[in-house]
């Protein structure tokens, strides 16, 4: 898993100061005893008790995931690492998600996508993983989510979570990737992680790696197939390098999106230029450098890119 908001106190990673400040602000907003909460996080002292500011309810914080869901606004959070699921309630909606400890990314899925402002909108979720981000979009009142996940292991969890929470009418799940329309062969080794890449990785020399063929869709095909009558679409991308296929999309297709949020992995400059030329106001976070042997190439520059379509005169 790549370093994100989750690594606020993980000694193996250093984060930007702004991310640490964000965590403190969210804890301060959510908990009356926020200094106590931050102290226990800092020294990795679990479990501990948090006092919710709005309801004056005391809640047990058993781990990072529990904490992150509480500061994301969830209620009644229970994390069961042994059975690998979480349960919580949000605005009266009870949710259960499997695979969250092994393969999920709570920090990103429930805290990093407020920019998209999904209420009443259709979202294309490229890199849906176990559908945790797609479920969050549903909880934030998205009209519909088109979720793409190419890896069988993650796809199985995503399908289970969508069916379990009775969301098949809200989330359309595709075992597919993003790129040029067609069929490609990918490494599909069973257990994946949130950093799994769509491309065949030459760094993996084991010829016995499991391969599978998947369909890849361009944005044009996704829109024409699943969103032809939807206006002001939203796009979320976290696909470990496939985001640069966006450079091949024409401006008319990109103009169908009201907002776009991309986790970039090899720098932002080309993506930023492309979206600005397509009529978007674009901002980005400062890139974090990293080296991940499972990626090709392994030298990463990771961050978020935020694009908002300019209003027409």
C-alpha positions in Angstrom: 0.0 0.0 0.0 1.4 3.4 -0.9 1.8 6.1 1.7 -1.3 8.2 2.1 -3.2 9.7 4.9 -3.1 6.3 6.7 0.6 6.7 7.4 0.2 9.7 9.6 2.0 8.0 12.5 3.6 5.0 10.7 7.3 5.3 11.4 8.2 3.7 8.1 6.9 6.7 6.1 7.2 10.5 6.1 4.3 12.5 5.0 3.7 16.1 4.0 3.0 18.4 6.8 -0.3 19.4 5.2 -1.5 15.8 5.5 -0.7 15.6 9.2 -2.4 18.9 9.8 -5.5 17.6 7.9 -5.6 14.6 10.3 -5.4 16.9 13.3 -8.1 19.1 12.0 -10.4 16.2 11.3 -9.8 14.7 14.8 -10.4 18.1 16.4 -13.7 18.5 14.5 -14.8 15.0 15.4 -13.6 14.4 19.0 -14.0 16.5 22.1 -10.9 14.8 23.5 -8.9 15.3 20.4 -5.5 15.9 22.1 -5.9 12.6 23.9 -6.8 10.9 20.5 -3.8 12.4 18.7 -1.5 11.4 21.5 -2.6 7.8 21.4 -2.2 7.8 17.6 1.2 9.2 17.8 2.5 6.6 20.2 0.4 3.8 18.6 -1.5 3.1 21.8 -4.6 1.0 20.9 -7.3 0.6 21.9 -8.4 3.9 23.4 -11.6 5.8 23.9 -12.8 8.8 21.8 -15.5 11.2 22.9 -17.6 12.3 19.8 -18.2 16.0 19.8 -21.7 15.9 18.2 -23.4 13.2 20.3 -21.1 13.1 23.4 -20.9 9.3 22.8 -17.8 7.4 23.8 -16.5 5.1 21.2 -13.7 2.5 21.2 -10.9 3.2 18.7 -9.3 -0.2 18.2 -6.9 0.6 15.2 -6.2 3.0 12.4 -9.1 1.9 10.3 -11.6 2.5 13.1 -10.1 6.0 13.7 -10.2 6.9 10.0 -13.8 5.9 9.6 -14.8 7.9 12.6 -13.1 11.0 11.4 -14.8 10.4 8.0 -18.2 10.8 9.8 -19.2 7.1 10.3 -20.9 5.8 13.3 -20.9 2.5 15.2 -17.6 1.4 13.6 -16.5 -2.2 14.1 -13.3 -3.7 12.6 -12.8 -7.4 12.6 -9.3 -8.1 11.2 -9.5 -11.9 11.7 -12.6 -12.2 9.4 -11.4 -9.1 7.4 -14.5 -6.9 7.4 -15.6 -3.6 8.8 -19.2 -2.5 9.7 -20.4 1.0 10.2 -23.4 3.2 9.8 -23.6 6.5 7.8 -26.7 8.6 7.8 -28.8 5.6 8.8 -27.3 3.3 6.2 -25.6 0.2 7.5 -22.6 -1.0 5.6 -20.4 -4.0 5.7 -17.2 -4.3 3.7 -15.0 -7.4 3.3 -11.3 -7.3 2.3 -10.6 -4.0 4.0 -7.6 -5.0 6.1 -5.9 -7.1 3.4 -6.7 -5.0 0.3 -8.6 -1.9 1.1 -7.6 1.7 1.3 -9.8 3.5 3.8 -7.6 6.6 4.0 -8.1 7.3 0.3 -11.5 5.9 -0.3 -13.3 7.7 2.6 -11.2 10.9 3.1 -9.5 11.9 -0.1 -12.4 12.4 -2.6 -14.5 15.2 -1.2 -13.3 17.4 -4.2 -15.5 15.4 -6.5 -18.7 16.5 -4.9 -20.6 13.4 -6.0 -24.1 14.1 -4.8 -26.6 13.5 -7.6 -23.9 12.8 -10.1 -22.7 9.8 -12.1 -19.1 8.7 -11.2 -16.7 6.6 -13.2 -14.4 4.9 -10.7 -11.3 3.6 -12.4 -9.4 1.5 -10.0 -12.3 0.5 -7.8 -10.3 -2.2 -5.9 -12.7 -3.8 -3.4 -15.4 -1.2 -4.1 -14.7 0.8 -1.0 -14.4 4.1 -2.9 -17.5 3.2 -4.9 -19.5 2.5 -1.7 -18.3 5.8 -0.3 -19.6 7.6 -3.4 -23.0 5.8 -2.9 -23.0 7.0 0.7 -22.4 10.5 -0.5 -25.5 10.2 -2.7 -24.0 9.6 -6.1 -26.6 8.9 -8.7 -24.7 6.0 -10.1 -21.2 4.6 -10.1 -19.5 2.8 -13.0 -16.7 0.9 -11.2 -13.7 -0.7 -13.0 -11.5 -3.3 -11.4 -9.3 -5.6 -13.5 -7.8 -7.9 -10.9 -9.8 -11.0 -10.0 -8.9 -11.0 -6.3 -10.0 -7.5 -5.8 -13.0 -7.8 -8.2 -14.3 -10.8 -6.1 -14.3 -8.7 -3.0 -15.9 -5.8 -4.8 -18.7 -8.0 -6.2 -19.2 -9.5 -2.7 -19.4 -6.1 -1.1 -21.8 -4.7 -3.7 -24.2 -7.6 -3.4 -23.9 -7.8 0.4 -24.9 -4.2 0.7 -27.7 -4.5 -2.0 -26.0 -1.9 -4.2 -26.2 -3.6 -7.6 -28.7 -1.0 -8.8 -26.3 1.8 -7.8 -22.9 0.4 -8.6 -22.2 -1.2 -12.0 -19.1 -3.3 -11.6 -16.9 -4.2 -14.5 -13.9 -6.6 -14.5 -12.1 -4.3 -16.8 -9.3 -1.8 -17.1 -8.9 1.7 -18.6 -7.0 2.4 -21.8 -7.4 1.9 -25.5 -10.5 -0.2 -26.4 -9.5 -3.8 -26.7 -8.4 -6.9 -24.8 -5.1 -7.1 -23.0 -3.2 -9.7 -20.9 -2.3 -8.9 -17.3 -0.5 -10.4 -14.4 -3.2 -11.7 -12.2 -1.4 -13.5 -9.4 -4.2 -14.0 -6.9 -3.6 -11.7 -3.9 -3.1 -8.2 -5.1 -2.7 -4.9 -3.3 -3.7 -1.3 -3.7 -0.5 -0.7 -5.8 -1.1 -3.4 -8.4 -0.4 -2.3 -11.9 -2.4 -3.2 -15.0 0.6 -3.7 -17.3 2.8 -6.8 -17.5 5.8 -6.1 -15.3 9.2 -7.2 -16.7 10.6 -7.1 -13.2 8.6 -10.2 -12.5 10.7 -13.0 -13.9 8.5 -16.0 -12.7 7.1 -17.4 -15.9 4.5 -19.3 -13.8 2.7 -16.0 -12.8 -1.0 -16.3 -13.5 -2.1 -14.3 -16.5 -5.6 -13.3 -17.5 -7.2 -11.4 -20.4 -9.4 -8.4 -19.6 -11.3 -5.8 -21.6 -10.1 -2.3 -21.5 -12.3 0.7 -22.1 -11.6 4.2 -23.2 -13.6 7.0 -21.6 -15.5 7.4 -24.9 -16.7 3.8 -24.8 -17.6 3.9 -21.1 -19.7 7.0 -21.6 -21.4 5.7 -24.8 -22.1 2.4 -23.1 -23.1 3.4 -19.6 -23.5 7.1 -19.3 -24.8 8.3 -22.7 -27.7 10.3 -21.1 -25.8 11.6 -18.1 -24.5 15.1 -17.9 -21.8 16.6 -15.7 -20.0 13.3 -15.1 -17.3 12.8 -12.5 -14.1 10.8 -12.9 -11.9 9.2 -10.2 -8.7 7.5 -11.3 -6.4 5.5 -9.1 -5.0 2.9 -11.5 -1.2 2.8 -10.9 -0.1 4.3 -14.2 -3.0 3.7 -16.5 -4.0 7.3 -15.9 -1.7 8.5 -18.7 -4.1 6.9 -21.2 -6.1 10.0 -20.6 -3.6 11.8 -22.9 -5.1 9.9 -25.8 -8.7 11.1 -25.1 -10.2 13.8 -27.2 -11.2 17.1 -25.6 -14.9 16.6 -26.4 -15.0 13.5 -24.3 -13.1 15.1 -21.4 -15.6 18.0 -21.5 -18.3 15.6 -20.5 -16.8 15.6 -17.0 -17.5 18.3 -14.5 -14.7 17.3 -12.2 -11.8 14.9 -12.4 -9.5 13.6 -9.6 -6.5 11.5 -10.5 -3.8 9.9 -8.4 -0.8 10.3 -10.6 2.2 8.0 -10.3 4.8 9.3 -12.7 4.4 13.1 -12.4 1.5 15.4 -13.3 2.8 17.9 -15.9 1.5 16.1 -19.1 -1.9 15.4 -17.5 -2.2 18.9 -16.2 -1.4 20.4 -19.6 -3.9 18.0 -21.4 -6.7 19.0 -19.0 -6.0 22.7 -19.1 -6.1 22.6 -22.9 -9.4 20.7 -22.6 -10.9 23.6 -20.6 -10.2 22.7 -17.0 -8.8 24.6 -14.1 -6.2 22.2 -12.7 -4.4 22.0 -9.3 -2.1 19.3 -7.9 -0.5 18.2 -4.7 3.3 18.2 -4.4 4.6 14.8 -5.7 6.0 12.3 -3.3 9.0 10.3 -4.6 9.1 6.6 -4.0 10.6 3.4 -5.3 8.4 0.4 -5.7 9.9 -2.7 -7.2 6.6 -4.1 -8.3 5.9 -1.1 -10.5 7.3 -0.6 -14.0 9.2 1.7 -14.0 9.8 1.5 -10.2 10.7 5.2 -9.6 7.4 7.0 -8.8 6.3 10.6 -8.3 2.9 10.2 -6.7 0.2 12.8 -5.8 -3.3 14.0 -6.6 -4.4 16.1 -9.6 -7.7 18.0 -9.3 -9.4 19.3 -12.4 -12.6 21.4 -12.5 -14.2 22.3 -15.8 -14.5 26.0 -16.5 -17.9 27.4 -16.7 -19.0 28.2 -20.2 -19.6 32.0 -20.8 
